[in-house]
């Protein structure tokens, strides 16, 4: 059954997915799906937050088996409905290769609750992607946090946005290692992790205020505690060690053969 969720998160983001579908459909790519990523699915979008659209498309069979090297990734940006928008789409071959390499960004795009287009394709892709979730996604989330922590240490003053992204990535990683489920909304994750102060940080970010109730050193200590929890969840995780790359390969072959010229 196709996923119907055009109104999901509408109050929080004020995005009309049908409007973004029309924008994406005007792009000259053979799109398989487009979802929304970034702050809008993390639960802390500001009224003027950029809209990050991510997805996959398919290239003609002749272009991927010929001698030339096709352009596998396309990036479109612009302004729509008064908001800056950026769409990045990978050819499905590249997309599936990233999926089976423990790429957390790809997982979050596939399981985004905000689907712009490609509901039926995602109905097929999501079970396959579920079987590509492994305990080794730990390395993605630990690496993402390390990068975010460096940003926080360099910032003067430190922004609520930077701190929120650090909490979000750790909480998503911990939840994934515990359950095999991809959840990116920090509002939902904060209850599970006992982070009662997250609402204040989100309010500070949305209103572009920098001041926190807690000193930044206290936030860094809490983040370090969460990083240790991420490590312990990795050690205890019962998730599979390797992704099901065979199923991904079979899907790619079906897509390629179905896209031959007459």
C-alpha positions in Angstrom: 0.0 0.0 0.0 1.4 3.4 -0.9 2.4 5.8 2.0 0.1 8.7 2.4 1.6 11.4 4.6 1.3 14.8 2.7 0.1 16.4 5.9 2.7 14.9 8.2 4.6 17.5 10.2 2.6 20.3 8.4 2.0 22.3 11.6 5.7 22.1 12.6 7.2 23.0 9.3 4.4 24.8 7.4 5.5 23.0 4.3 2.9 21.9 1.7 4.4 18.8 0.2 2.3 19.1 -2.9 3.9 22.4 -3.7 7.4 20.9 -3.4 6.3 17.9 -5.5 5.4 20.3 -8.3 8.7 22.1 -8.0 10.7 18.8 -8.0 8.6 17.4 -10.9 9.7 20.3 -13.1 13.4 19.3 -12.9 14.7 17.3 -15.9 15.6 14.1 -14.1 13.9 10.7 -14.1 13.2 10.8 -10.4 12.4 7.7 -8.4 11.7 9.5 -5.1 12.3 12.8 -3.3 12.0 13.3 0.5 12.7 16.2 2.8 15.8 16.1 5.0 17.6 18.5 7.4 16.0 20.6 10.1 12.5 19.9 9.0 12.7 16.3 9.9 14.9 16.9 12.9 12.1 18.8 14.6 13.8 22.2 14.9 13.1 24.0 11.6 12.9 27.8 11.8 10.3 29.7 9.7 13.0 30.6 7.2 14.9 27.3 7.2 16.2 26.1 3.9 14.4 23.2 2.5 16.7 20.2 1.8 15.3 17.8 -0.8 17.1 14.5 -1.3 16.4 11.6 -3.5 17.3 9.2 -6.3 16.8 9.1 -10.0 17.6 6.7 -12.8 19.8 7.2 -15.8 19.2 5.6 -19.2 20.7 2.1 -19.4 22.8 3.2 -22.4 24.5 5.9 -20.4 25.6 3.6 -17.6 26.9 0.8 -19.8 28.6 2.9 -22.5 32.2 4.2 -22.5 31.3 7.6 -21.2 31.1 8.4 -17.5 27.6 9.7 -16.7 26.9 12.4 -14.2 25.6 10.4 -11.3 24.7 13.3 -8.9 22.7 16.4 -9.8 22.2 19.4 -7.6 19.5 22.0 -8.1 19.0 25.1 -5.9 16.7 28.1 -6.0 13.9 29.8 -4.2 10.4 28.4 -3.9 7.5 29.7 -1.8 9.9 32.3 -0.4 12.3 29.7 0.9 15.7 28.6 -0.3 15.6 25.1 -1.6 18.4 22.6 -2.5 17.8 19.3 -4.2 20.5 16.6 -4.4 19.7 13.5 -6.3 21.9 10.5 -7.0 21.5 7.9 -9.8 20.0 4.8 -8.2 23.2 2.9 -8.8 25.2 5.3 -6.7 22.4 5.6 -4.2 22.3 1.8 -3.6 26.1 1.6 -3.3 26.0 4.2 -0.6 23.1 2.4 1.1 25.1 -0.8 1.5 28.1 1.1 2.9 26.5 2.1 6.3 25.8 5.6 5.1 23.5 7.2 7.7 22.6 10.1 5.5 21.1 7.8 2.9 19.1 5.9 5.5 17.6 9.1 6.9 16.6 10.1 3.4 14.9 6.8 2.7 13.1 6.8 6.0 12.2 10.5 6.0 8.6 11.0 7.2 8.2 13.8 4.7 7.8 12.3 1.2 7.6 14.7 -1.6 7.2 12.1 -4.4 7.9 8.4 -5.1 5.6 6.8 -2.4 5.3 3.5 -4.3 9.0 3.2 -5.0 9.8 3.9 -1.3 7.3 1.1 -0.4 9.7 -1.2 -2.2 12.9 0.4 -1.1 12.3 0.7 2.6 12.1 -3.0 3.4 15.3 -3.5 1.5 16.9 -0.6 3.3 15.8 -2.0 6.6 17.9 -5.0 5.9 20.9 -2.8 5.2 20.9 -1.3 8.8 23.9 -2.7 10.6 25.6 -2.1 13.9 28.4 -0.5 11.9 26.3 2.6 11.3 27.8 3.4 14.6 30.9 4.8 12.7 28.8 7.2 10.7 27.1 8.7 13.8 30.3 8.8 15.8 32.1 10.5 12.9 29.2 13.0 12.4 29.3 13.9 16.0 33.1 14.4 16.0 32.7 16.9 13.2 29.9 18.7 14.9 31.8 18.9 18.2 34.8 20.5 16.4 32.3 23.1 15.0 31.0 23.8 18.5 34.5 24.3 20.0 35.3 26.8 17.2 32.1 28.8 17.4 32.1 32.2 19.2 29.5 32.4 20.4 28.1 28.9 20.2 24.8 28.7 18.5 21.8 26.6 19.5 21.7 25.2 16.0 25.2 23.6 16.4 24.3 22.1 19.7 21.0 20.7 18.5 22.6 19.0 15.6 25.1 17.4 17.9 22.3 16.1 20.2 20.3 14.9 17.2 23.0 12.8 15.6 23.9 11.1 18.8 20.3 10.4 19.7 19.5 9.0 16.3 22.6 6.8 16.4 21.8 5.5 19.9 18.2 4.7 19.0 19.2 3.0 15.7 21.7 0.7 17.5 19.1 -0.2 20.1 16.2 -0.8 17.8 17.2 -0.9 14.2 14.8 2.0 13.6 15.6 5.3 12.0 14.2 8.2 14.0 15.5 11.8 13.3 13.0 14.0 15.2 14.9 15.3 18.3 11.6 16.1 20.0 10.7 12.4 20.0 14.2 11.2 20.8 14.7 13.6 23.7 12.0 11.9 25.7 13.7 8.6 25.2 17.1 10.0 26.2 15.8 12.1 29.1 16.9 15.4 27.6 14.2 17.6 29.1 16.0 20.8 28.1 15.8 20.2 24.4 12.6 22.3 24.0 14.5 25.4 25.3 17.3 24.8 22.8 14.8 24.5 20.0 13.1 27.7 21.0 16.5 29.5 21.1 17.3 28.2 17.7 14.0 29.0 16.1 14.1 32.6 17.5 17.8 33.0 16.7 18.8 33.5 20.3 22.1 32.2 21.5 21.7 32.2 25.3 21.2 28.9 27.0 19.9 28.1 30.5 23.0 25.8 30.9 26.6 26.8 30.4 28.0 25.4 27.2 30.5 23.3 29.2 27.5 21.5 30.7 26.2 20.8 27.2 29.6 19.4 26.2 29.6 17.2 29.2 26.1 15.9 28.4 27.1 15.3 24.8 30.2 13.4 25.9 27.9 11.2 28.1 25.8 10.5 25.1 28.8 9.6 23.0 29.8 7.1 25.6 26.2 5.7 25.5 26.5 5.5 21.7 29.7 3.4 22.2 28.1 1.1 24.7 25.1 0.6 22.5 27.4 -0.4 19.7 29.1 -3.0 21.9 25.7 -4.4 23.0 23.9 -4.1 19.6 22.3 -7.2 18.2 22.0 -5.7 14.7 23.5 -7.6 11.8 27.2 -7.1 10.9 26.7 -6.7 7.1 24.0 -5.3 4.9 21.9 -7.4 2.5 23.8 -6.2 -0.6 22.3 -9.0 -2.7 18.8 -7.6 -2.6 20.1 -4.1 -3.4 21.9 -5.5 -6.4 18.8 -7.3 -7.6 16.8 -4.2 -7.3 19.3 -2.2 -9.4 19.3 -4.8 -12.1 15.5 -4.7 -12.4 15.5 -0.9 -12.6 18.3 -0.9 -15.2 16.6 -3.5 -17.5 13.2 -1.8 -17.2 14.8 1.4 -18.4 16.1 0.2 -21.8 15.3 2.2 -24.9 12.7 0.5 -27.2 
